[in-house]
Amino acid sequence: MTDVRPRVSAVLRRFADARGAALRDIDADLDPFVRVAEDVLLSGGKQVRPAFCYWGWRGAGGPDCDEIVTAAAALEVLHACALVHDDVMDGSQLRRGAPSAQRRLTLVHRRARLGGDPDTFGRSAAILLGDLFLTWADDLLMASGLTPGALARAWPTYARMRGELVAGQYLDLASQVGPGASQGGAGGGQVDPARVARIARYKTAGYTVVRPLQLGALLAGSRPGLLETYAAFGHPLGEAFQLRDDVLGVFGDPAVTGKPAGEDLRDGRPNGLLALALRQARPAAAARLRDLVGRPARPGAVEQARELIAASGAPAAAEERIAARTAQALAVLARSDLDDTTRGALMELATAATARAQ
């Protein structure tokens, strides 16, 4: 069974129902907060991290069982934490085509006609929601039914993954306000490709592909060389995954991606596509692009920046890099000693992660 999403979704539904009921028992006033938590946790998504964890387990010789699906589902809860906090930091109002958690919680305040500032309440409540998801992820992993020995083997990697996620997120945040940054961010339009790649390595590649695979392997007992194989596969694939996100963030269809196009440009957030555009554009165009990035109050800035990026040839270069990194990852699979079922599943996941419209 290559697609474990229905099973992961079922685990999340049962878990959210149980934990939501426990919170409602504390106080009836928690009901709106719980409803937002349930909506966020059960809103779908690609669920790539649970899938990589599951197949990391299978590749290490683990059997198909409910326990590993439950453990893998914990990564989706952790991802919910990251998304909620990310939207707070970015001030995003949309997530997966619906109001973000902070927006929903702001509306809770307004509908109840509570005192104080609704936006402050929404942001503060969303921070608490992200914190709640962080604790829930740990709880779900520990309650997966896997043996204490398996959990003990995997816990250091799980803990490291959480730390790397925070580190990558902080570096992403700092990159918007570095030395010489304009009022809009992006370091005054200066984008360091090496720094962008380092942020992607920790914020995306490790957290999305490498660590979930290794976590699954460690839960199953792993074997010599497997963790290294997963890293060699996961790092280039994670880079391709992030670059696909960067392209979709600028040129994607909001009706499909669920988020407004051009948010990174508006907010002055450096990314791989912007780094390519600044490197390939003619000097005058690059200077103009630097001036446009991170200028939310300037009419038409995002549209003009998008046109300059397109004219630079960066989108085509990004597609070439995505294809090259994906091929690099697939080559690792081809020469690995993974069983045919796991190899095929990981090839399918790699394609889905990089050739997507959302």
C-alpha positions as CSV (number, residue, x, y, z in Angstrom):
1,M,0.0,0.0,0.0
2,T,1.9,3.0,-1.3
3,D,-0.5,5.7,-0.2
4,V,-0.8,5.8,3.6
5,R,-2.6,9.1,3.7
6,P,-6.1,7.6,4.4
7,R,-4.7,5.7,7.4
8,V,-2.8,8.7,8.7
9,S,-5.9,10.8,8.4
10,A,-7.9,8.2,10.3
11,V,-5.3,8.3,13.1
12,L,-5.4,12.1,13.2
13,R,-9.2,12.1,13.4
14,R,-9.3,9.7,16.3
15,F,-6.5,11.6,18.1
16,A,-8.1,15.0,17.6
17,D,-11.5,13.7,18.8
18,A,-10.0,12.3,22.0
19,R,-7.7,15.3,22.7
20,G,-10.4,17.8,21.8
21,A,-12.9,16.1,24.2
22,A,-10.3,16.3,27.0
23,L,-9.9,20.0,26.4
24,R,-13.6,20.7,26.3
25,D,-13.9,18.9,29.7
26,I,-11.6,21.6,31.2
27,D,-13.9,24.5,30.3
28,A,-16.6,25.1,27.7
29,D,-14.9,28.3,26.7
30,L,-12.2,26.2,25.0
31,D,-14.7,24.9,22.4
32,P,-13.9,27.6,19.7
33,F,-10.2,27.0,20.3
34,V,-10.6,23.2,20.0
35,R,-12.7,23.6,16.8
36,V,-9.9,25.6,15.2
37,A,-7.4,23.0,16.3
38,E,-9.5,20.2,14.8
39,D,-9.9,22.1,11.5
40,V,-6.2,22.8,11.1
41,L,-5.2,19.3,12.0
42,L,-7.7,17.6,9.7
43,S,-7.5,20.1,6.8
44,G,-5.7,17.6,4.5
45,G,-2.3,18.5,3.1
46,K,0.2,16.4,1.3
47,Q,1.3,14.4,4.3
48,V,4.7,13.8,2.8
49,R,6.5,13.5,6.2
50,P,4.4,10.6,7.5
51,A,4.8,8.9,4.1
52,F,8.6,9.1,4.2
53,C,8.6,7.9,7.8
54,Y,6.4,4.9,6.9
55,W,8.6,3.9,4.0
56,G,11.8,4.6,6.0
57,W,10.4,1.9,8.4
58,R,9.5,-0.5,5.6
59,G,13.0,0.0,4.0
60,A,14.5,-1.1,7.2
61,G,12.5,-4.3,7.3
62,G,9.6,-3.2,9.4
63,P,6.2,-4.7,8.6
64,D,3.1,-2.9,7.6
65,C,1.3,-2.2,10.9
66,D,-0.9,0.3,12.6
67,E,1.8,1.3,15.1
68,I,4.1,2.8,12.5
69,V,1.3,4.6,10.8
70,T,0.4,6.1,14.2
71,A,4.0,7.1,14.8
72,A,4.3,8.6,11.4
73,A,1.1,10.6,11.9
74,A,2.9,12.4,14.8
75,L,5.0,14.1,12.1
76,E,1.9,15.6,10.6
77,V,1.0,17.0,14.0
78,L,4.5,18.5,14.3
79,H,4.0,20.0,10.8
80,A,0.8,21.6,12.0
81,C,2.8,23.3,14.7
82,A,5.3,24.6,12.2
83,L,2.6,25.9,9.8
84,V,0.6,27.7,12.5
85,H,3.8,29.4,13.9
86,D,5.0,30.2,10.4
87,D,1.7,31.9,9.5
88,V,2.0,34.0,12.7
89,M,5.5,35.1,11.8
90,D,4.6,35.9,8.2
91,G,1.2,37.5,9.1
92,S,-0.4,35.1,6.6
93,Q,-4.2,35.1,6.4
94,L,-4.6,32.0,4.2
95,R,-3.4,28.4,4.5
96,R,-4.5,25.6,2.2
97,G,-7.2,27.8,0.7
98,A,-8.9,28.7,4.0
99,P,-8.3,31.3,6.7
100,S,-5.1,30.6,8.6
101,A,-5.3,29.6,12.3
102,Q,-4.5,33.1,13.5
103,R,-7.2,34.5,11.2
104,R,-9.8,32.0,12.5
105,L,-8.9,32.8,16.1
106,T,-9.2,36.5,15.3
107,L,-12.7,35.9,14.0
108,V,-13.5,33.9,17.2
109,H,-12.7,37.1,19.1
110,R,-14.8,39.3,16.9
111,R,-17.8,37.1,16.8
112,A,-17.8,36.8,20.6
113,R,-17.4,40.6,20.8
114,L,-14.6,40.1,23.3
115,G,-12.6,43.0,24.8
116,G,-9.2,44.1,23.5
117,D,-7.6,43.9,20.1
118,P,-8.9,41.0,17.9
119,D,-5.7,40.7,15.9
120,T,-3.5,40.5,19.0
121,F,-5.8,37.9,20.4
122,G,-5.7,35.9,17.2
123,R,-1.9,35.9,17.1
124,S,-1.5,35.0,20.7
125,A,-4.1,32.2,20.5
126,A,-2.4,30.9,17.4
127,I,1.0,30.7,19.2
128,L,-0.7,28.7,21.9
129,L,-2.3,26.4,19.3
130,G,1.1,25.8,17.7
131,D,2.5,25.0,21.2
132,L,-0.4,22.6,21.7
133,F,0.4,20.8,18.4
134,L,4.1,20.5,19.5
135,T,3.1,18.7,22.7
136,W,0.4,16.6,20.9
137,A,3.1,15.4,18.4
138,D,5.2,14.1,21.2
139,D,2.2,12.5,22.8
140,L,1.1,10.7,19.7
141,L,4.6,9.3,19.0
142,M,4.9,8.0,22.5
143,A,1.4,6.5,22.4
144,S,2.0,4.8,19.0
145,G,2.2,1.3,20.5
146,L,5.8,0.8,19.4
147,T,8.1,-0.8,21.9
148,P,10.0,1.3,24.4
149,G,13.3,0.2,22.8
150,A,12.2,1.4,19.4
151,L,11.1,4.7,20.7
152,A,14.3,5.1,22.7
153,R,16.4,4.5,19.5
154,A,14.5,7.0,17.5
155,W,14.0,9.7,20.1
156,P,17.4,11.5,19.6
157,T,16.7,11.8,15.9
158,Y,13.2,13.1,16.5
159,A,14.5,15.6,19.1
160,R,17.3,16.7,16.6
161,M,14.7,17.2,13.9
162,R,12.6,19.5,16.1
163,G,15.7,21.5,16.9
164,E,16.8,21.8,13.3
165,L,13.3,22.9,12.3
166,V,13.4,25.8,14.8
167,A,16.9,26.6,13.7
168,G,15.9,26.8,10.0
169,Q,12.9,28.8,10.8
170,Y,15.0,31.3,12.8
171,L,17.5,31.6,10.1
172,D,14.7,32.3,7.6
173,L,13.3,35.0,9.9
174,A,16.8,36.5,10.4
175,S,17.4,36.5,6.6
176,Q,14.6,39.1,6.3
177,V,16.1,41.6,8.7
178,G,19.8,41.1,8.2
179,P,22.5,43.9,8.0
180,G,21.5,46.5,5.5
181,A,17.9,45.2,5.3
182,S,15.4,47.6,3.8
183,Q,12.1,48.3,5.5
184,G,10.7,45.4,3.5
185,G,13.4,42.9,4.4
186,A,15.4,40.6,2.2
187,G,18.6,42.2,3.4
188,G,18.0,45.2,1.2
189,G,17.5,42.9,-1.8
190,Q,20.8,41.1,-1.2
191,V,20.3,37.4,-1.4
192,D,23.1,35.0,-0.4
193,P,22.5,31.7,-2.4
194,A,24.6,29.7,0.1
195,R,22.5,31.0,3.0
196,V,19.3,30.3,1.2
197,A,20.5,26.7,0.6
198,R,21.5,26.3,4.2
199,I,18.1,27.5,5.4
200,A,16.4,25.1,3.0
201,R,18.6,22.2,4.2
202,Y,17.4,22.6,7.8
203,K,13.9,24.0,7.3
204,T,12.9,21.7,4.5
205,A,15.2,19.0,3.4
206,G,16.0,17.5,6.8
207,Y,12.6,18.1,8.3
208,T,10.6,16.9,5.3
209,V,12.6,14.0,3.9
210,V,15.8,13.0,5.6
211,R,14.8,12.9,9.3
212,P,11.4,11.3,8.7
213,L,13.1,8.5,6.7
214,Q,15.7,8.1,9.3
215,L,13.1,8.2,12.1
216,G,11.2,5.3,10.4
217,A,14.4,3.3,10.0
218,L,15.5,3.8,13.6
219,L,12.0,2.7,14.8
220,A,12.5,-0.5,12.9
221,G,16.0,-1.1,14.1
222,S,17.8,0.2,10.9
223,R,20.8,-1.6,9.5
224,P,24.4,-0.5,8.6
225,G,24.5,2.2,5.9
226,L,20.7,2.8,5.6
227,L,20.7,6.1,7.5
228,E,23.4,7.3,5.1
229,T,21.5,6.1,2.1
230,Y,18.4,8.0,3.3
231,A,20.4,11.1,3.8
232,A,22.0,10.9,0.3
233,F,18.5,10.5,-1.2
234,G,16.8,13.0,1.0
235,H,19.0,16.1,0.8
236,P,18.8,16.6,-2.9
237,L,15.2,15.7,-3.0
238,G,14.5,18.1,-0.2
239,E,16.3,20.9,-2.1
240,A,14.1,20.1,-5.1
241,F,11.0,20.1,-2.9
242,Q,11.8,23.6,-1.5
243,L,12.7,25.0,-4.9
244,R,9.3,23.8,-6.2
245,D,7.7,25.6,-3.3
246,D,9.6,28.7,-4.3
247,V,8.4,28.6,-7.9
248,L,4.8,28.0,-6.8
249,G,5.0,30.8,-4.3
250,V,5.7,33.2,-7.1
251,F,4.0,31.8,-10.1
252,G,1.5,29.3,-8.7
253,D,-2.3,29.5,-9.0
254,P,-3.7,30.7,-5.7
255,A,-6.8,28.6,-6.3
256,V,-4.6,25.5,-6.3
257,T,-1.8,26.4,-3.9
258,G,-4.3,27.9,-1.3
259,K,-2.1,30.9,-0.7
260,P,-1.7,34.3,-2.5
261,A,1.0,34.3,-5.2
262,G,4.0,36.5,-4.5
263,E,4.0,36.4,-0.7
264,D,7.8,35.9,-0.5
265,L,8.3,38.9,-2.8
266,R,5.9,41.1,-0.9
267,D,7.4,40.1,2.5
268,G,11.0,40.3,1.4
269,R,11.8,36.7,2.1
270,P,14.8,35.4,0.2
271,N,14.4,32.1,-1.6
272,G,16.0,29.9,-4.3
273,L,14.1,31.3,-7.2
274,L,14.9,34.9,-6.3
275,A,18.6,34.0,-5.8
276,L,18.6,32.5,-9.4
277,A,16.9,35.6,-10.8
278,L,19.3,38.0,-9.2
279,R,22.3,36.0,-10.5
280,Q,21.0,35.7,-14.0
281,A,19.4,39.1,-14.6
282,R,21.2,42.0,-16.2
283,P,22.7,44.4,-13.7
284,A,20.0,47.1,-14.2
285,A,17.2,44.5,-14.0
286,A,18.8,42.9,-10.9
287,A,19.0,46.3,-9.2
288,R,15.4,47.0,-10.0
289,L,14.3,43.6,-8.7
290,R,16.2,44.2,-5.4
291,D,14.4,47.5,-5.1
292,L,11.0,45.9,-5.6
293,V,11.3,43.0,-3.2
294,G,9.9,43.6,0.3
295,R,7.9,46.6,-0.7
296,P,4.3,45.7,0.2
297,A,3.1,49.3,0.2
298,R,4.3,50.0,-3.3
299,P,1.5,49.5,-5.9
300,G,2.3,46.8,-8.4
301,A,5.6,45.9,-6.8
302,V,4.9,42.1,-6.7
303,E,3.7,42.0,-10.3
304,Q,6.7,44.0,-11.5
305,A,9.1,41.7,-9.6
306,R,7.4,38.6,-11.0
307,E,7.9,40.0,-14.5
308,L,11.6,40.6,-13.9
309,I,12.1,37.1,-12.5
310,A,10.4,35.6,-15.5
311,A,12.5,37.7,-17.9
312,S,15.7,36.7,-16.2
313,G,15.2,33.0,-17.1
314,A,15.2,32.0,-13.5
315,P,12.0,29.9,-13.8
316,A,13.6,27.7,-16.5
317,A,16.8,27.5,-14.5
318,A,14.8,26.4,-11.4
319,E,13.1,23.7,-13.4
320,E,16.4,22.4,-14.6
321,R,17.8,22.4,-11.0
322,I,14.6,20.6,-9.7
323,A,15.0,18.0,-12.4
324,A,18.8,17.6,-11.7
325,R,18.3,17.3,-7.9
326,T,15.5,14.8,-8.3
327,A,17.6,12.7,-10.7
328,Q,20.4,12.8,-8.2
329,A,18.0,11.5,-5.5
330,L,16.6,8.8,-7.8
331,A,20.1,7.6,-8.7
332,V,20.8,7.0,-5.0
333,L,17.7,4.8,-4.9
334,A,18.7,2.9,-8.1
335,R,22.1,1.8,-6.6
336,S,20.7,1.2,-3.1
337,D,20.0,-2.2,-1.6
338,L,16.4,-1.3,-0.8
339,D,13.7,-3.8,-1.7
340,D,11.8,-3.2,-4.8
341,T,8.6,-2.2,-3.1
342,T,10.3,0.4,-0.9
343,R,12.3,1.7,-3.8
344,G,9.2,2.0,-6.0
345,A,7.3,3.8,-3.3
346,L,10.1,6.3,-2.7
347,M,10.4,6.9,-6.4
348,E,6.7,7.7,-6.5
349,L,7.0,10.0,-3.5
350,A,9.9,11.8,-5.0
351,T,8.0,12.5,-8.2
352,A,4.9,13.6,-6.3
353,A,7.0,15.9,-4.1
354,T,8.7,17.7,-7.0
355,A,6.2,17.6,-9.9
356,R,3.3,19.3,-8.2
357,A,1.0,22.3,-8.5
358,Q,0.5,22.9,-4.8
